[in-house]
C-alpha cells in the first residue's frame, strides 16, 4: 500500500462493507506512526464509532461529549469552536434516501394489493363455477374448515408460484439495479439475495395467495348446500359473488388510480428537474477521480504533482480546458464551521461545504459570477462564496472584500480569507 509492505492477518466476511468501497482495513495507530504518518494525519477525517449502553440515547451522548469538548478548549485553544456531533449509524448509512425508499415500499405494497384483488377476482369467478361441487361435497359430510382449506390452498399455491417467478426475475434484475444505481445511493452495493429474501418472498407470496383466496372461500361456505343446488338456473348477476366481484373491481380501480397519480407526479417532478438550471454547464464535461499516494506528503510536493497532472490533461487532444478540485458540483466537499471575525462563532449551527479548486474551475464548468472577480493563481488567502453563504453570513451587506474565518481539515488556527466574489 503506497509502496509500503504489509502482512495480511485476516479476511473479512463478504457481507461486511463498511465504510462503503473499502477493500483493506489498516491499523490506525500504525498508519499514523508509519513513514507516511505525517501526511496521513492531515488527510484523514476521523469517525468515532461507539456502542451506547442500554437506555443511553444519542441526545444524552451528545450532551456528554459537548461537556468534554468544552473542557478541552482551555487546554487546547486550537480546538476552540469544535464540537462533535452524534448521529445513529443507521441514519448515516441510509442517508437522505430513507423517506424515498419508504415511499417506494408503499407503492410496491399498493401494487401487491392490486395483484391480490385481481387474483381474488379470478379465484372468485372460478369458485362460482364450482359452487355445486362444493355444495355436493358439503352435503356428503365435508366440514366447512376442510372446504375453506381446499380453496385457500389453491390461492397459496398460486402465491408461492408467483413468488418463485418474482425471485427468478430478481436474480437477473438485482445485479442490473446495483449497476445502474451507481455509488451515490447508500448501501445499494450491499443488496443481495440471501435466505432472508427467500423467506420474505415465499412468505409474502403465501400470504398474498391466502388473502386472495379468502373471499372465494368465505363466499363458498356461506350458502347452504340445498340453496346452491336449487339455484342452478338462477341469474348469476343476482348472486352475492357478483356483488363481491364488483367490490374487488372498484378496489382495483381505486388503488390503480392512486398509483397512476403518484407516477404522474413523479414524472412531472422528474421533467422539471431535467429543465432545472444546476448553475453550471454539464455538457461535454467528464470527471476523473485521482487518488494520490500518501508518500507525496501534504505540501509542495503534492502541489507540484497535481500541477503536472493538470498540464498533461490540458495537452491531450480534444481537451479545451481542465481543472482540479477537491469536490465536484452537487457532491459536497469538506465540512467546516464558518464565522465572521468579531462575531461570536456558532460551531453547532454555522457549517458549510468547502472545496479547494484551481483558478480555471469556474471557467471550465461555465459557472457565472454574480459579483466580484474569479480566482487567480497568485491570490493568497482569498475565497469565493455562493449566494446562500452571502445571505447567511452577510445579510443586507456586500460581502466583497470582507473576511470570513473557517476551521477544518489540517488548519489549526483557522485561516482567514478575503472574499473575492459571490457566485450566482
N, C-alpha and C positions, 0 to 999 in steps of 0.2 A: 504494500500500500504506500503510494508516494515514494517508491524506491526503498522502503523500509521493510525488512523481512519479519514476518510474524509466524507463530506456530498455532495451528488450529487445535482448539481444545474441546470443541463441541459442535453439534449441528442442531439447529432449531427445528421444531416440527413445522410441517407445511402450512398449518393454519395460523401461525404466529406471523403477523405482518404489521408490526408497529415499531417505529413510525413507518408510514406508507413509503414504499420504494426502497427501504433499507435492505441490503443483502448481507452486510457484515456489521457485527457489533463489536466495538473495540472498548477496552477498559479505559474509562475516562481519566483516571489518575495517571495511567501510563501514557495516554495521548498527550496530556499537558506537560508531562515531565520528559518526554522524548525529544529527539533532535529538532522536531518542528513544533515543539510545545508553545514557544513564544508566539508564533504566528497563529496557531490554532486557538490560543486564548482570546485573540481578537476576533477570530472568525465565528466562534461558536456563540449561539444564544442558547441558554440553558433552560430546560424544562425540569422542574422538580416534581416528581410523582410521589404521592403519599396515599396510603390506605388509612382512612379515618376509622376510629373506633366506633362500635355500635352506639348510636344516639348522638354522634357529633355531626352537625350539619355543615355544609360548605360555608354558610354565613358565619358560624362560630369559628371555624378555622381561619376565615378571612380576618376576623377581629383579632385573633391571637397573633397572626402574622403581622398585622399592622402595628401592634404594640411592640413586637420585637424589632421591626424595621425602624420605627421612630426612635427607639432606644439606641440603635446603632448610628443614628445621624450625628450624635455628639462626638463619638469616637472616630467616625469616618465621614468628614464633611463632604467628600466627593460623592457619597451616596445619598446626600440630602435631596429630597424630592422624589426618590424612587419608592414605589410601593408595590408589593406583589399583588397579584390578582388570582383568586382561587376559582376554578371552574371544574365542574364534574367532567371526568374524562370522556364519558359517553357523549356529552354535548360537543366537545371538541372533535371527536371522531366523526360524528354525524354532520356537524357543521350546520349551515343555514338551510340544508335541504330536508330537514326533518318534517316541516309542515308540508312541502310539496309531496313528499313520499306518503304522508298520511292521507293527503287528498287523493293521490293515485290509488292507495289501498281502498279508499271509499268508493272510487269509480270502479275498481275491479270487483268490489263486493256487489255493486249495483248490477254489473254485467252478469255476475253469478246468479243474482236473484232473477234477472230476466231469463236466463237459461233454465233456472228451476221452474219458473212459471210456464215456459214453453214446453219443457218435458212433462210437467204436470198435466198440461192440456192434452198432450199426446197420450199419456197414460190413462187419463180420464176417458178420452174418446175410445181407447182400446178396451177399457174396463166396461164401458157401456155395452159393447157387443158381447161381453162375457157375463152380463148380469144373470142371464138364465142359467149359465153353467155354475155360477156362484150360488144361485138360489137352489139349484138341484143338489149341490154339494152340502149346502146348509141343511136342506131337508133330509139328507141322508145321514146327518149327525155331525157334520164338521162344525167345530166351535168357531165363534167369531174371532178369537185370538189367532186361531190357525189360519183363517181366511185372510185376516189383516196381514199376518206374517208372510203369506204367499204373495200378496200384492206388493208389499213393501220390498220383498226380496228382489222382485223384478226391477224396482227403482234403484235399489242399492247396486245391483249388477250393472245397470246402465251407468250409474255414477262412477263406479270403480273403473269401468271401461273407459269412460271419458277422462278420468284422472290419469289412466295409463297413457292415453293418446296425448294428453297435455304434457306428461312427463317426457315422452319421446320428442315432442316439439321443443321442450325446454333444453334437452340435451344438445340440440342444434342451435337454439336461439340464445342461450346464456353466453357462450363464447362471443357470438356476434355482438350482443349487447355490451359486454365488457369492452370490446374493441372500439365500438362506436362511442362509448361514454367518455373515453379519454381518461386523463389523470386528474381533472379538476373536480370531479364528483367524488366525495369522500367514500372510502370503503367499497367502491364498485369493484375493485380488483379482487376483493375477498368473496365475491359472490360465487358460490359453488353448489353443486348438488350433492347432498350427503344423506345420511339416514333420517335426519330431522325433516328434510324436504320431502323424502319419500313418505314419511308418516303423515305429514300435513297434507300432502297431495292426495293420498288414498283416503285419509280420514275425511277431508273436505268433500271428496267425491262421494264417499259413502253417505255422509250427512246430507249432501245435496240430493242424492238419489232417494234417500228416505223421506226428505222433505217434499220432493216432487211426487212421491207415491203415496203420501199421507192422505191427500184429498180424495183420490180414487178409492183408497182402501176404506176410509170412513163412509164414503157415499155408497160403496158396495154392500156394507153390512147394515146400513141404516134402515133399509126397506125390508119388510117381511118377505120371506120366500114366496108365500102364496100370492101377495100383491104383485111381485115381479112376474110370476108365471101367468097371472091373469092379464097383465098389461102387455102382452106380446105384440098386439096390434095398436098400442097406444101411440099417439103422436109424440115422438121423442123431443120435440121442441117444448113440450109442456113439462118435461121431467126436471127434477132438481139438478141433474147433471148439466142440462143446458144453461141453467142459471149460473152454476159454478163455472162453466166454461166462459160465460160472458164476464164474470168477475176476473178470471185469470187473464182474459184478453185485455180488459181495462187496466189491470195491474201492469201487464207487459208494456202497453202503450204509455202509461204514466212514467214508468221507470226509464223507458227509452227516450221520452221527451226530456227527462232530467239529464240523461247522458248527452243527448244531442245539444241541449242548451249549454252545458258545460264545455263540450267540444267546440261549439261555435264561439264561445267567449275566449277559449284558449287559442283558437286560430286567429281570432281578431287581435288578441294581445300579441301573438307572435308576429303578425303582419305589421303592427305598429312598432314593434321592436326592430324589425328589419329596416324600417324607414327612419329610425331614431339616429340623430347625429351623435356619434360617440365622442366628438371633439378632436378627432384625428382622422387621417385618410388611410384606411387599412388596405386598399387595393395595391397589389404588386409589392407588398411588404412581407418578407419572410423573417422568421426568428430562429436563431440557433442558440442553444444554451451551452455555455463554456464552463466546465468545472476546472478551476485552477488548482494545481498541486500545492499542498501546504508548504512544501520546501521553498516555494518562491518568496515566502515571507509576506509581510504586510505593508511594505514601504515602497521605496523607489524601484526595487527590482520587479515587483509586481506591476507597477505602473508602466515600466518600460515594456514588459511582456505584452500587456494589454494594448499598448500603442502599436507595437509591431503587428499584432494580430489584426488590428483595425486597418492598418495601412495595407496589409496583404488582401484583406477583403475588398477594400476600395479599388485595388488594382485588378480585381477579377473582371473578365469580360461580362458585360451585361449589367454590372452594378453601377447605378448612378450615384448612390450615396450610402453611407453606413454610419452606424453609431454604436456605442457600448453603454449599457445601463445595468444597474443592479435590479431593475424591475421593468415590467412592460405595462402598458396601459390596461386598466381594469383588473390587474392582478396584484395590486398592493405593492409592498416593499418592506423596509424595516420600520417597525413600530417605535415611536419615540414620543415622550412628553414634550410639549411645546409651551413657551411662555414669552411674555414681553419683559424686557428689562425695566425694573422699577415697579412692576406689578406682581403681587404675590402669586407664586405658581400654584396651580391646582393639578398635581400629577395624577390624581384619581379621576379627572374629568377631561383635561385638555391633552388629547392624544392625536397623533397624525401619522400617516404613512410618509416615509421619507425615502427618496430614491436618488442615488448618485448617478449622474449622466455626463456624457461628453457634450461639448457645446453644440454639436451637429444633431443632437437628439430631436429637437423640436422641428428643425428643417426637414429631417429625414421622414418624420411622421406627419408632416403637414399640420402642426399644431400652431394655431394663431395666438397672438398676444393681444390682451385687452388693454394693457398699459405697460410702459417701460420698454426695455430692450432685451435681446437674448443674451445668453452667457457667452463669454469669451475665454479663450484658453489661459489668459493671464489674469483672470478675475480671482482675487483672493478673498475668501470669507464672504461670499455673496450667495444668495439663494433666490429662487423663483417660487412663488406660491400660487395656488389656484384661487378661484373666486370664492369658494367656500371658506378657505382659511382666511382670506381677507375680510370676509363678512364676520367671521367668528372672533378674530383677534384684533381687528381694526374697524369696528362698526362706525360708519359715518366718517371715516378718515381715509386719506390717501396713503396706502402702505408703502409707496415707492420711496426708497431712501431710508426707511426706518428699520430698526433692528429687531430681530427675533432670536430667541435662545431655544436650543433643543438639546436634549440628552439622548444618548443611545449609542449602540454599537460599542466601539472602543473609546469613545470620548468620555473622559472622566471629569473635566471641568466645565463641560457644557459650552461648545463653541457658539459664538455669536456671529450671525450673518446679516449683512445689509441686504434688504430686499431690492432686487433689481426690477422685477416685472410681475405683473399679475396676468395669469393665463385666463383666456376667455373660455 
